[in-house]
């Protein structure tokens, strides 16, 4: 048994939202393996070149990540996950901003 970056439960939500090959394009390698490589990269903070070979070629994983960022795949995935979590009552949409974290630039401060 190998350790996975993404659980089967999470992948069951993600898989139907993944893009499919269209036109005469060459079939993509396994989406799950590529997404697990992406998750590994962001979990560790490592550069793309350090993504382990077990996930596939780092450059292919990066290109797919970038393509999905451009074509809106990640936004669609986030919207679906938020919709499901909201329907299950797992999201609290209340936002609280504490003014102690807001700072004024020195030129914006009033001189006394």
Secondary structure, 3 states (H helix, E strand, C coil): CCCCCCCHHHHHHHHCCCCCCCCCCCCCCCHHHHHHHHHHHHHHCCCHHHCCHHHCCHHHHHHHHHHHHHHCHHHHHHHHHHHHHHHCCCCCCCCCCCHHHCCCCCCCCCCC
